[in-house]
Amino acid sequence: MQNNEQPNFDEEFDEAVAEWRDEHRLREDDAVMLLVELFRIHQRHWDEIRRRELPSFEQFRSDITKLVESAQEIQRQAATLIGVLRTASPNHGMVRVTRTAAIFAALATLLAGYLIGRAW
């Protein structure tokens, strides 16, 4: 079973600081305690910046759902196309070039290249 509640790190941090302060006998207005408070301000600031720059995954949930649906549709269409291509005859609608036509085309290309080269 999943626990959806997040642990409260602020309370844990406060407890750890209090224990540390008692262990080292520091006053509340000690310079070290002021540095700890400055660190907490800094941490809250960067946490807010991170939350602002990294939006929640929930904002993208609908886009991801649409993307999954599109991918499934593409897979269905590809499967249909593959099925049609497998059932089609291999020579169906295939245009073949004869050997004679290919030789004449090659000779015409060589002649055109020669004439262009002479004229240039």
Secondary structure, DSSP 4 states (H G I P E B T S, - for coil): ----SPP-HHHHHHHHHHHHHHHHT--TTSHHHHHHHHHHHHHHHHHHHHHHHS--GGGGHHHHHHHHHHHHHHHHHHHHHHHHHHHS-TTTT-----HHHHHHHHHHHHHHHHHHHHH-
